[in-house]
Amino acid sequence: MPQRWLILAAVVTGLTLDLLDITVVNVAIPHLMAEFGTDIDTVQWRKG
């Protein structure tokens, strides 16, 4: 039974970190566009 909780904790942690990563990228895209003076197609390397 304890192994199930460990697996659940690992999956929830992974999903949380993935959500955090997507959020950071989406917040950074407008700043990258302004900094490099380019369009969305150039700086959007990942879609959430």
C-alpha positions in Angstrom: 0.0 0.0 0.0 2.7 2.6 0.8 4.2 2.1 -2.7 0.9 3.3 -4.3 1.2 6.6 -2.4 4.8 7.0 -3.5 3.7 6.4 -7.2 0.8 8.9 -6.8 3.2 11.5 -5.2 5.6 11.1 -8.1 2.9 11.5 -10.8 1.3 14.5 -9.1 4.8 16.1 -8.7 5.6 15.6 -12.4 2.2 17.0 -13.5 2.6 20.0 -11.2 6.1 20.8 -12.6 4.9 20.4 -16.1 2.1 22.9 -15.5 4.6 25.3 -13.9 6.9 25.0 -16.9 4.1 25.7 -19.4 3.0 28.8 -17.3 6.6 30.2 -17.2 7.0 29.7 -21.0 3.7 31.4 -21.7 4.5 34.4 -19.5 8.0 34.7 -21.1 6.9 34.7 -24.7 5.8 38.4 -24.9 9.0 39.4 -23.2 11.1 37.4 -25.7 9.1 38.9 -28.6 9.8 42.4 -27.3 13.5 41.7 -26.5 14.3 40.2 -29.9 11.9 42.3 -32.0 10.3 39.2 -33.6 7.0 37.6 -34.2 5.2 34.8 -32.3 6.3 32.1 -34.8 10.0 32.7 -34.0 9.8 32.6 -30.2 7.1 30.0 -29.7 9.1 26.8 -29.6 6.7 24.9 -27.3 3.0 24.7 -27.1 1.3 23.8 -23.9 
